[in-house]
Amino acid sequence: MNHEFQDKPTEPQEGDPDQNMTSNLESLPDLVPARMVNEFVYCPRLFHLEWVQQRFVTSDDVEEGLYVHRVVDQPGGDLPEPGQHDPEHAAGRTVRSYWLSSPDLGVTAKTDVITIANDGTVTPIDYKKGSPDPRGRPWPSDEIQSIIQALLLSDAGHTVRHAEIWYAETRRRVTIEITEKHRERVRAVLADLKEVAASDKPPPPLKDSPKCPACSLVSICMPDEINTLRTRTSPAPRRVMVADPDSRPVYVSEQGALVAVRRGRLEIYREKEKLGSYRLIDVNQVNVYGNITISSQAMRELFDREIPVAWFSYGGWLTGMAAGLPSKHVDMRRAQYTASTEVTLAIASRMINGKIRNCRTLTRRNSRPDTQRIIEQLGHLAERTMQVEGFPSLLGVEGTAARLYFAAFTGMLKPSTDVDITSFDSNGRARRPPPDPVNALLSFTYALLVKDITAAIHLVGLDPYLGVYHRPRFGRPALALDVAEEFRPIIADSTVIQLINNGEIRQHHFTQRGGGCQLEREGRTAVIGAYERRLNHEIRHPVFGYRVSYRRAIEVQCRLLAAHLVGELPEYTPLTTR
């Protein structure tokens, strides 16, 4: 992998807005880990994401690095006090995994290996999985970390003449001679680091950097996407986002089933019969319908792996979610909580604009010719969303668009199907309980969609219960409902259309109870399968130009919303299809 050469932290690009610095530098920790100084020199934004926001994502490179460190991470040996070494016994001694701190310098580090020479001098050796730069020199980020280890030993009273870095890929050791100029350099880097750490928002992403594709946090940082939306003049961004994960949701609907964890697998039982078994590394959600039991051991393991659990009623209503601890990025939630009415109205207007445009696209693709007038009206209403002066006006525009859209909805369905679609024409869109099969399908898929968006919002670090458009009442995930607006037509409604038109759902999959229509178990299984296929469907992103699945697009939109709230992006851009 190529690296950019830099001896100092990357400065914001020309034209970037000034960073909003907080004055409370004193609130920062007294000691900065040397590993974070390494990250800062490599990429200030990466440092902010990892240290300030506490974001971390593993990758093949990370796992390979842990493997290289497996031996030196095992503590071993004792470092004698300065001046108390025994030349007869100290020569050639090594110390592994040794912690050092310097209040004067303001850093702390765990050294991989320390060697002790005959004359009592000590040498820190840092292990890296990669290779030195083309000149045979250490990379700047590796060099600063090794220098810090040497200075920490010096501050502890030991004599240090040089530090070493062992690069596993080339099996080559690089030496760094230590001078007092290195101390000045470290202090300067730490001063810059603390300014970035004190800021509410991260530095701007690197531009066209070869560092980005291999970065484990590229899917969180989204460098090219953020830069594209910041300037709106950039060419189509490179595809640097990580691919969709191999893990998938698990759905459990067998009443009386038990969900447990055994030997790294999620297992589902009913009485003594095993109904299913999945490797935990292949699971990213657990969804249970009705009376399902999940063991305490399973819940703890799922929380440790940041796998959310969603509970649905037997009929498919989302009743609750559980996940591990929330994101540590407090500044993001603070920005969400303190967003002004002007800001939230602008976001909501764009979300509803995206929803109406997507409704118009779906209607145009699937309807009869006699709906042309409705398609034109939806286009005009989409334009009006960007001209409203308040939430009441926006609600009015959305309501009008919804009535027009659902009036044309059965026109997108095949009349030859044995599913009762005519009742929807008389009932319109109705909920709690849905009175007919079409409404039952819409409600069920909407619940699935809100569940996935709630999980994505939790992953990003926002509060799913405080929305910008939907009011936070009755414990509903208002922000998830907000983000769902633009996705309802292209994911949920499209799934319903495909289910009916392809004959995957039939009238016998429904039952009438208490004036409402519900899906039976076989019907729920069919809907979940079609919904998951829709999430996996790839589209060409209308803004960024690369292909992306709807599953990944949901997370991207949540991250773009968060970036706008903290001031990284000038506006929120909804996802629309053509």
N, C-alpha and C positions, 0 to 999 in steps of 0.2 A: 504494500500500500504506500502511496506517496503521501508525504506530509508537507505542510507549509512550514517554512522556516520563519521562526519568530523568536526573538530574545525577550520580548516584552508581551504582556497580554494584548490580545487583539483590540484595537480601538474601534469604536463605532464607525461605520462607513460615512463618508461625506453626505450631508443632507439628513442624517438621522436626527430625530428630535433629542433634546437633552434628556438625560435620565432624571426621573423624579427621585431625588435622593432624600432620604429621611435624615434628620439631624441626630438621631439617637444612635451614634456609633458605639456608645458605651454599652448598649444592650447586647452587643455581639459577644460570643464566648471569648474567654481570655486566651484560649489556645486553639489554633487552627491546625487541623490534621495535615501533615505533609502531603498526604495523598490528594487532599483537596487543592493544595497549591499546585500540584502536578496538573490537575484538571483545569485549574484557572489559566495556567500558561498555555495549555493545549487549546482550550476554548472557554472564554469567560461565561458564555451562555450555558455550556455544559456544567460548569461549576455551580452556577446559580440554580439550575434544575436539580442537581444532586445534593448540594449542601443546604441551600436556603429552602427549596421546595421539598427536599427529601424524596425526590423521584429516583427510582432505580429500576432498570429492566435488564435482565440477564440476556446474554447472547452467546453464540459459539465462541467469540473472542474472549468474552469474560470467563466462560467455563474453561477454556484452554489456559488462560492466565492462572486460574485457581489450580489447575492441574500442575502447572510448572512450579507453583509455590507450595505444593503439598508437603514437601520435605522441610523447607525452611519455615513453614508455618507452625511446625512442632517445636515448642520451647525446649531449649537445651543449653547447658553450660552456664557458668556464672561469670559476670564481668567484675574483676577485682576493683577495689577502690583505687583512685589515682595515687600513684606512688607506692602502692602496697603489693605490686605484682612480684612474683617469684620467678626470676629468669629461668631457673631450672625446670619449673613446671608450667610456666605461662607460655613459653615459646610454642607457636603453632596451635595454640588453643583457639577454638571457635565458639562463639555464642550465637544461638539462633533465636529469632522472634523475641527481641528485647525492646521494651518500651522506654522511650526517652522524652523528656519535656524540658522546655526552657521558658520560664515566665518572662525573662528579659527579652527574648526573641519573639515570644508569643506563638510558638509552634510546638506540636507534639508529633511523634512518629514512632512506628514500630519498625525497627531495622530487621532485614531478613537475616543477614549474617554479619558478625563482627569478628575479625581476626586479630590476634594479639601477637606482636613481634617480640624478638629477644630483648629489644631495648625498651619494651613497654608501650611503644606506639600502637595505636589501634586503627583499623581500617574498616569502614562500613562497606558492605557489598550488597547492592540491590539487584534482585533477580527480575528480569523482564522476559516475556515470551517471544518478542519480536527480534528485530535486528537493528544495528546502528544506522545512521544516515549514510548516504552514498560516499561521503568523505571518511567514513569510519568513526565519526564523532557521535556522541549521544544526542538524542533529540532534546530540544530545549526543555520540554516538560519533564523528561526523565532526569536531565541534568540538574534541574532546580531541586527535585526531590532528593537526589543523592547528596547534593551540597548541603541541604538542610540536615540530613542525618549526620554529616561530618561536623557541622556547626553545633549540633546538639551534644555530640560527644565532647567537643571542645569546651562547651559551656559547663559540662559536667566535670571538667578538670583533666580530661585525658588529652594526650598529645596525638594530633591527627595531621598527617602530612598530605594524604590524598584519599579520595573515595573511588570506588569501583562499581561498575555496572556490568552484570553478566547477562548477555543476550542469548537466550536459549536457541533461537532459530539458527544463528550462525555459530553458536558455541564459542563466542568471542567475548573477552573481557576488555572493557574500555576504562581507562584511568583518567581521573579528574584531579589535577593539582589544586589544593585548597589555599586561598589567600584571603586577606582581610577584605579585598574588594568584593568577594562573594557575599560577605555579610551585608555590605551596603546594598548589593543587588537584591538580596532576599528581603531586606526591610522595605525597599521600594516596591517590590512585587506585593508584599503583604499590605502595604498602604493602599495600592490599587484594588487589591482583592476585597478589603474591608469596605471600600466605597461601593463596590458592586454588591456586596452582601447586604449592605444597608438599604439598598434600593428596593422599592416595592415590586418592580418588574425586572425581568432579566434583560441583559444586553441584547441587541439585535442579533439575529443569526449571522453566521458567516455566509459569504456570497460565493457560490460556485467553488466551494472548497472540496478537495479530495478527501478531507477528513470525514465528511458527513455520511457517505454511504455505509461505512463500516461502524458508525457510532451506534451503540446499543440504545440510545435515547432518540434516535432519528424520528421514530414514530410519534414521540411526544413533542420534540422540538419543531418538527416540520419546517426546516429552514427555507426551502425553495417556495413552499406554499405561503409562508409568512411574508417573505420578501416580495413575492408576486402581488399579494394583496396590499402590501404597504405602498408599492410604487405604481401598480397598475400599468407599468410600461415595460416590465420585464418580458422576455420571451417565455414560451411555455417551459415550465420547470422540469428538471430532470426527475425521473422516477426514483426517488431515494427513500420513499417510505418502505418500511418492512412489509413483506407480504402478509396476507391474512394468516392468522395462526392456524395450526392444524387442529387445535382444540375446538370442541363444539359443545353445545348445550345438551344436557340430559333431561328428559321429561319422564316423570313418573305419574301414572294415573290409575294404577291398579289399587283399588281401595283396600286398606288394611296392610299395605306393603311397609317394609322396613328398609330404610337406607342406612348402610353401615360402611365402614372403611376397614379393609383388611389387607395388609401387605402391599400397600401402595395402590390399591384398587378400590374404586367405588362399587359396592355390590348392593343389589336390590333383592330382597327376599319377601316371600309371602308364606307365612308359616315356615316350613322347612324347604320350600322349593326356591331355588335361585332363579330369579327372573332376568337378571342382567348383571354384567360385570364389565367395568371400564377402567382403564388405567387413569389415574388421577391427572397425569400430564396431558391426557387427551380431553379433559373436561374443563370448560370455562364458565358454566352455569349449571345449577341444579334447579329444576322447576317441578313442583309437586302440586297435584290437583286433588282436592278433597282430603280425606282422612289418611294421611301418610305420616309415618313416624320417621324422624331422622335422629340417629344416636348422637349423644354428646361428643363422642370421639370423632364422629364424622363432621360435626359442626366445627370443632376445633381445628381439624385438619383442613377443612375448606377455608376457614378464616385465615389460617397460616399461609395458604396458597392464594389468597385474595380471590377466591371463587365465591360469587354471590349465590344466595339461595332465595328463590321466589316462591311464595305460597299463593295459590289460586283456589277459589271456591270450586266446588264440583262442576259448576256451570261455566267456569272460566274467568270469573272476576278476579283481578289482581287484588289480593287482600293485604299483602305485606312482603317485605324483603329484608334479608339480613346479610350483612357483610362484615368484614373486619373493621379495624379502626379507620376513620376517615383520613383523607389527605392531610398532611402537615402544612400545606400551603395556605396559611391563614390569610395572607394578603389577598389571595384570589377571592376567598369568600367575603372578606371585608369589602372588596370592590363590588361584589355582587350585592351585598346588603345595603351599601350606601349609594348605589346607582340612582341617579336623578330620574324624575319622571320624563324629562326630555330624552335621556339615554334609553330608558326602557321602551318608550313609545317608538323611537326610531328602530330599535331591534324588533319589536313586535310587528311594526309595519312591514319590515322586510320579511319576517317569517310568514305573515299572512299573504304577502305578495307572492312568495314562493309557493305557498299552498295553492292559491288560486291559479297560478300559472301551471302548476302540475295537474290540477283538476282539468284545466282547459286542454292540456296535452293529452291526458288519458281519454277525455271525451272525444277529441278529434280523431284519435287512433281507433277507437272502438265503436263509435256511434253510427247511427243512420244519417243519411243526408239531411233529414228534416231538423237536425239539431244545430245546423249552421248558425242560426240566430243566437242560440244559447252560447255557442263557442265565442261569437263576437262579443256578447255581453260580458262573458267572463274575462275577456281581454281588457275591456274598458274598466271593469271593477278592479282588476289587478293594478291598472294605472292609478286608480283612485286611492289605493292603499298608501301610496307615496305622497299623497296630498292632504291626508287627514290632519286635523289639528288637535285631536284628543282621542282617548280610548273609546268613548261612546260612539264617535263617528266610525272608528275602525271596526267595532263590534257590529255596527249596522252594515258596513260593506261586506264583512265576512258572512253575516247571516243571509244577506241577499244572494251572495255567491253560492252558499251552501244549498239554498232552496233551488236555485237554478240547476246546480250540478246534480243533486239527487233526483230532481225531476227527470233528468235524462239518464239516470243510472241504469234502469232496467233496459234501456235501449242498447246498452253494451252487452247484455246477456242474451244467450241463444233462447228463443222462445220454445224450441223443441225439447228442452230439458224437462225432466219430471219434477224438478224442484219448483215449489210454488213461488214464483217471482211476482205474480200479479198483486199479491197482498201488499207488497212494498209500495206499489203505486198509490194505494189508498192510505196506507199507514204513514208513508214518508219515513224519514229517519227517526226512529224511536228507540228508547233504551229503558233499562231497569223496570221491568224486564223487556227484552226485545220481543215484539209480538209475532214475528214471522221469520222464516229461514234466512232471508237476506240480511235482515237486521241482526239476527243471531250470529251470522258469519262476520259481519262488520264489527260487532262488539267484541267477539272473540279475538279477531286479528288485531284490533286496536289494543286490547289488553296485552297481547304478546309484544306489540311494538312498544308500548309504554314501559313494559318490563325491561326490554333491551336498552331503551334510551335511559331509563333510570340507572341501570348498571353502568352505562357509559359515562353518565354525568358523575356518578360516584367515583369512577376510575379517574376521571379528569381532575376532580377535587372541588367541584361546585356543589352547592346544596340543592338537591333535586326538588325540595319542597318550597322554595321561594322562586316564583316565576317572574317573568317580565310582562306577561299578558294574562295568563290565568291567575285568578286570585287564590292565595294560599289559605284555603278553607277545607274543613272536614278531613284534614290529614292527607289530602291528595298530593301527588308529586307534581306541583304546578309547573316547574321548569321542564320536566320531562314531557308534560302535555304541550308546552310551548314548542319545544324542538320537534315533537311528533307532528306538528301541523304540516310542515312541508313534506314529511315522509308518508303521511296517511294515504294520499292518492297513489303514489308510485310503489309503495310496498304493500300496505294492508288492502286497499281497494283493488289493486291489481291482482293480489292473491285470490280474493273472492271471485273476481271475474274469471280467472283461470280455472278455479275449482269447479265452478258451475258450467262454464263453456266446454271444458274438457271431460265432463262427466265424472269427475273424481268424487263429487259429493252428490248424494241422492236424497230423496225425500225421507227414506227410512232411516237416515242418519239423524233425524230430528225427532223430538218429542215435545208435546204441549203439556205444560204443567202450570197451574195457577194463573192462567191468562198469559203466560209467557212461553217462548219457544227456546228450547235448549238443544245443544248437540249431545248425542249419545257418545259413548266411549270410542266406537269405531270412527265416528265422524270427527271427533277431536283429533284422533291420530292422523286422519287424512289431512285435516287443516294444518296441523303442526308440520307435517312433512312438506306440504306446499309452501308454507310460510318460510321454512328453513331454506328451501330451494330458492325462493325469491331473495332472501338475504344473501345467498351465495352468488346470485346473478351479478355479472360485471357490466358496468357501463363506462363510457368514456366521460371523465369528469368534465363538466361544461366550462370550468374555470382553468383547471390545471392541465387538462389535455390527456392525462394518462388513464389507463383502465383501472377501475377500482370496484370492489364489490359493495353492495349496499350495506353489508355488515360493517365493513371498514369505513364507509362513508358516514355512518352514524357517529362513530368516534371522531372522525375528522371535523364534522360540524360542531360537536361539543367542544373540541379544542379551539376551533376558530372563535366560537362564542366566548370562551374564557380569555383568549388573547385580546379580543375587543374590550372586554370588561376591564382588564388590567391596563389598557392603553397601548397595547402593542399594535393593534390594527385600528384604522380610522373608522371602520364600519363593519357590521356583520353582513356576510354574503350568504344567502340561502342556497340550497342545492336545488336546481331545477333541471329538468330533462326536456329534450326537444322531440 
